[in-house]
Amino acid sequence: MRALAEFIMRGRMQATLVVVGSAALPLLFWLSAAAGSLVLLRRGLNDALGIVLWAILPAVGWWYFGEPRTVLVLVGTLVLALLLRASESWVRVLLASVALGVVYGVVLGSAFREPIEAIAAELQKLMPQMLGGLHQQMGEEEQARLNALLAPVLTGLMAGLLQAASLLSLMLGRYWQAALYNPGGFGREFRALRLPLALALLLLAGMLLGPNLGVQAAMLTPLCSVPLAFAGLALIHGLVEQGKLGKFWLVGLYVTLLLFMQLIYPLLVVFAIVDSLIDFRGRLARKNGAGPANGEG
């Protein structure tokens, strides 16, 4: 990966080759977004635009054939990279990703309206089996409301995946930047990430109260969970580093996350909220007599 980053930063032609080539190839839109964010973070918006505008051409071509993810992740990642470059704050980036996810949801809801509604219709048929006796206890009005929420929640889940992909692409670009110009900087930066309590509670409110604000607002539930999940990962990375537990624990975390996503993901959200209240890393640092760790990406 470092060799690829060095190639990208070798010159304008090399960066254009990676950004445009990755955008043109299937399922490599994340690599295009990461490479574009690396150029933006290091050289600024003007240099990045001259490269990324060429990548928009194959991305638009993919959209024409019914695949809008390339354009969405590429543009969305660059917007987040611009914010990170200006603010040096991952907290602001995570918060902005929710707004970005809403934009993704609106676009996906328009582009994939029929497939989403078809999946929602199939889920409606399976609801009695999935919920068992609870579904029978629900009144007709409650069942109708539940059915109406299915399509927006599915749209929010799809948008949340793109939101997470944009954040991961930006993190890869930031990691490359640190590897080339400030070794270890991104690790320190990510491990120090902690959401303020007010923001964590706001995201929790968005998750829980979103469906009560309207049917379409139900997509906020998955979108608001993404920043909390990333903050939960940062917490675990920080505790592993402070406790000198070794990389094995992180490997186990991600393997478990892939295998038991439905269980581990909510736990990460809960950990992030509790950490905003208690500050586990700060307490452990004070206990060990260590000072704060800050890093430039």
C-alpha positions in Angstrom: 0.0 0.0 0.0 2.8 2.4 0.8 4.3 1.7 -2.7 1.0 2.6 -4.3 0.9 5.9 -2.3 4.4 6.7 -3.4 3.4 6.1 -7.0 0.3 8.3 -6.6 2.3 11.2 -5.2 5.2 10.8 -7.8 3.4 13.1 -10.2 0.2 14.3 -11.8 0.1 11.7 -14.5 0.6 8.8 -12.0 -2.1 10.2 -9.7 -4.5 10.6 -12.6 -3.8 7.0 -13.8 -4.7 5.5 -10.4 -7.7 7.7 -9.7 -9.2 7.4 -13.2 -8.3 3.8 -13.7 -9.8 2.7 -10.3 -13.0 4.7 -11.1 -13.3 2.8 -14.4 -12.8 -0.7 -13.0 -15.6 -2.5 -11.3 -15.7 -2.4 -7.5 -12.6 -0.3 -7.2 -14.4 3.0 -6.6 -13.1 3.1 -3.0 -9.5 3.0 -4.2 -10.2 5.9 -6.6 -11.8 7.9 -3.7 -8.8 7.1 -1.4 -6.3 8.2 -4.0 -8.2 11.4 -4.7 -8.4 12.2 -1.0 -4.6 11.6 -0.6 -3.9 14.2 -3.4 -6.4 16.7 -1.8 -5.1 16.3 1.7 -1.5 16.8 0.6 -1.7 19.2 -2.3 -5.0 21.0 -1.9 -8.2 21.3 -3.7 -6.9 22.9 -6.9 -4.5 20.1 -7.7 -7.0 17.4 -6.7 -9.7 18.9 -9.0 -7.5 18.7 -12.0 -7.2 14.9 -11.4 -10.6 14.0 -10.1 -12.5 15.7 -12.8 -11.1 13.1 -15.2 -12.4 10.4 -12.9 -15.9 11.8 -13.0 -16.1 10.7 -16.7 -16.0 6.9 -16.1 -18.0 7.4 -12.8 -20.8 9.1 -14.8 -20.6 6.2 -17.3 -21.2 3.8 -14.4 -24.2 5.9 -13.3 -25.6 5.7 -16.8 -25.6 1.9 -16.6 -27.3 2.0 -13.2 -24.4 2.1 -10.8 -24.2 5.5 -9.0 -21.9 4.3 -6.2 -18.7 5.4 -8.0 -19.8 9.0 -8.3 -21.3 9.2 -4.8 -18.4 7.7 -2.9 -15.8 9.6 -5.0 -17.4 13.0 -4.6 -18.5 12.3 -1.0 -15.0 11.3 0.1 -13.5 14.4 -1.4 -16.0 16.6 0.4 -15.0 14.9 3.7 -11.3 15.2 2.8 -11.8 18.9 2.2 -13.4 19.3 5.6 -10.7 17.3 7.3 -8.0 19.3 5.7 -9.6 22.6 6.8 -10.6 21.6 10.3 -8.2 18.8 11.3 -11.1 17.3 13.2 -12.4 13.8 12.8 -15.3 14.6 15.0 -16.5 17.1 12.4 -15.9 14.7 9.6 -18.0 12.0 11.3 -20.8 14.5 11.9 -20.7 15.7 8.3 -20.9 12.1 7.2 -24.4 11.9 8.5 -25.5 14.7 6.2 -23.6 13.0 3.4 -25.5 9.8 4.1 -28.8 11.7 3.8 -27.8 12.9 0.4 -26.8 9.3 -0.5 -30.2 8.1 0.7 -32.1 10.7 -1.4 -30.2 9.7 -4.5 -30.4 5.9 -3.9 -34.1 6.2 -3.1 -34.7 7.8 -6.4 -32.3 5.6 -8.5 -33.4 2.3 -6.9 -37.0 3.0 -5.9 -38.5 0.0 -7.6 -35.9 -2.6 -6.4 -36.1 -1.3 -2.8 -39.9 -1.4 -2.8 -39.7 -4.9 -4.2 -37.4 -6.0 -1.3 -39.6 -4.2 1.2 -42.6 -6.1 -0.2 -40.9 -9.4 0.3 -39.9 -8.5 3.8 -43.5 -7.7 4.6 -44.5 -11.2 3.7 -41.8 -12.6 6.0 -42.6 -10.3 9.0 -45.1 -12.7 10.6 -42.5 -15.4 10.7 -39.7 -13.1 11.8 -41.6 -11.5 14.6 -43.7 -14.5 15.6 -46.3 -13.8 18.2 -45.3 -10.2 18.5 -46.5 -9.5 15.0 -49.9 -11.0 15.9 -50.2 -8.8 18.9 -49.7 -5.7 16.9 -52.8 -3.8 15.7 -53.5 -3.1 12.0 -52.3 0.5 12.4 -49.0 -0.6 13.9 -48.5 -3.2 11.3 -49.1 -0.7 8.5 -46.6 1.7 10.1 -44.0 -1.0 10.4 -44.5 -1.9 6.7 -44.2 1.7 5.7 -40.9 2.0 7.5 -39.3 -0.9 5.7 -38.4 0.9 2.4 -36.9 4.0 4.2 -34.8 1.8 6.5 -33.5 -0.3 3.6 -32.6 2.9 1.8 -30.9 4.1 5.0 -28.9 0.9 5.2 -27.7 1.2 1.6 -26.8 4.9 2.2 -25.1 3.9 5.5 -22.9 1.4 3.6 -21.8 4.2 1.2 -21.3 6.5 4.1 -19.0 4.0 5.8 -17.2 3.4 2.5 -16.6 7.1 2.1 -15.1 7.3 5.7 -13.0 4.2 5.1 -11.7 5.6 1.8 -10.8 8.9 3.5 -9.1 7.0 6.3 -7.0 5.1 3.8 -6.0 8.3 2.1 -5.1 9.8 5.5 -3.2 6.7 6.4 -1.2 7.0 3.1 -0.5 10.6 3.8 0.8 9.8 7.3 2.9 6.8 6.0 4.7 9.1 3.5 5.1 12.3 5.5 4.4 11.5 9.2 4.8 7.9 10.1 2.4 6.8 12.9 0.4 10.0 12.7 -2.8 8.6 11.5 -2.7 5.9 14.2 -2.3 8.4 17.0 -5.0 10.6 15.4 -7.5 7.7 15.1 -6.9 6.3 18.6 -7.5 9.8 20.1 -10.9 10.0 18.4 -13.7 10.5 20.9 -17.2 12.0 20.4 -18.3 14.7 22.8 -21.2 13.7 25.0 -23.6 16.1 23.5 -22.9 14.9 20.0 -23.1 11.2 21.0 -26.5 11.9 22.6 -27.6 13.7 19.5 -26.7 10.8 17.3 -28.4 8.4 19.7 -31.5 10.6 19.5 -31.4 10.5 15.7 -31.2 6.7 15.8 -34.1 6.2 18.2 -36.4 9.1 17.3 -35.8 9.2 13.6 -38.8 7.0 12.7 -41.0 9.2 14.9 -40.2 12.3 12.8 -41.7 10.8 9.7 -41.5 7.8 7.5 -38.6 9.0 5.4 -36.7 10.1 8.5 -36.4 6.5 9.4 -33.3 6.3 7.3 -31.6 8.4 10.1 -31.4 5.3 12.3 -28.6 3.5 10.3 -27.0 6.8 9.3 -26.6 8.1 12.8 -25.1 4.8 14.0 -22.1 5.0 11.6 -20.2 7.7 13.4 -20.8 6.0 16.7 -19.5 2.7 15.4 -16.3 4.4 14.1 -15.9 6.0 17.5 -16.3 2.6 19.1 -13.5 1.2 16.9 -11.3 4.1 17.8 -11.9 3.4 21.5 -10.9 -0.2 21.2 -7.8 0.7 19.1 -6.9 3.2 21.8 -7.3 0.8 24.7 -5.3 -1.9 22.9 -2.5 0.6 22.4 -2.5 1.9 25.9 -2.8 -1.6 27.4 0.0 -2.9 25.0 -2.2 -5.9 24.2 -0.8 -6.5 20.7 -2.3 -6.6 17.3 -3.8 -10.0 17.8 -6.8 -8.4 19.6 -7.5 -6.0 16.7 -7.4 -8.9 14.2 -9.8 -10.8 16.4 -12.0 -7.7 16.6 -12.4 -7.3 12.9 -12.8 -11.0 12.2 -15.5 -11.1 14.8 -17.1 -8.0 13.3 -17.3 -9.6 9.9 -18.7 -12.9 11.2 -21.1 -11.5 13.8 -21.9 -8.0 12.4 -25.4 -8.0 13.9 -24.0 -8.5 17.4 -20.7 -6.6 17.4 -21.9 -3.5 15.5 -24.5 -2.5 18.2 -21.9 -3.1 20.9 -19.5 -0.6 19.2 -22.3 2.0 19.2 -22.9 1.4 22.9 -19.2 1.5 23.7 -18.9 4.9 21.9 -21.8 6.4 23.9 -20.5 5.1 27.2 -17.0 6.3 26.4 -18.3 9.8 25.6 -19.6 9.8 29.2 -16.7 8.1 31.0 -13.6 8.6 28.8 -12.0 5.2 29.3 -8.7 6.2 27.5 -8.3 9.4 29.6 -8.9 7.5 32.8 -6.4 4.8 31.8 -3.8 7.4 30.7 -4.2 9.2 34.1 -3.9 5.9 35.9 -0.7 5.1 34.0 0.7 8.7 34.3 0.8 9.1 30.5 0.2 12.3 28.6 -2.1 12.9 25.7 -1.2 11.7 22.3 -1.8 13.9 19.3 -1.0 13.2 15.7 -1.2 14.9 12.4 -2.5 12.7 9.7 
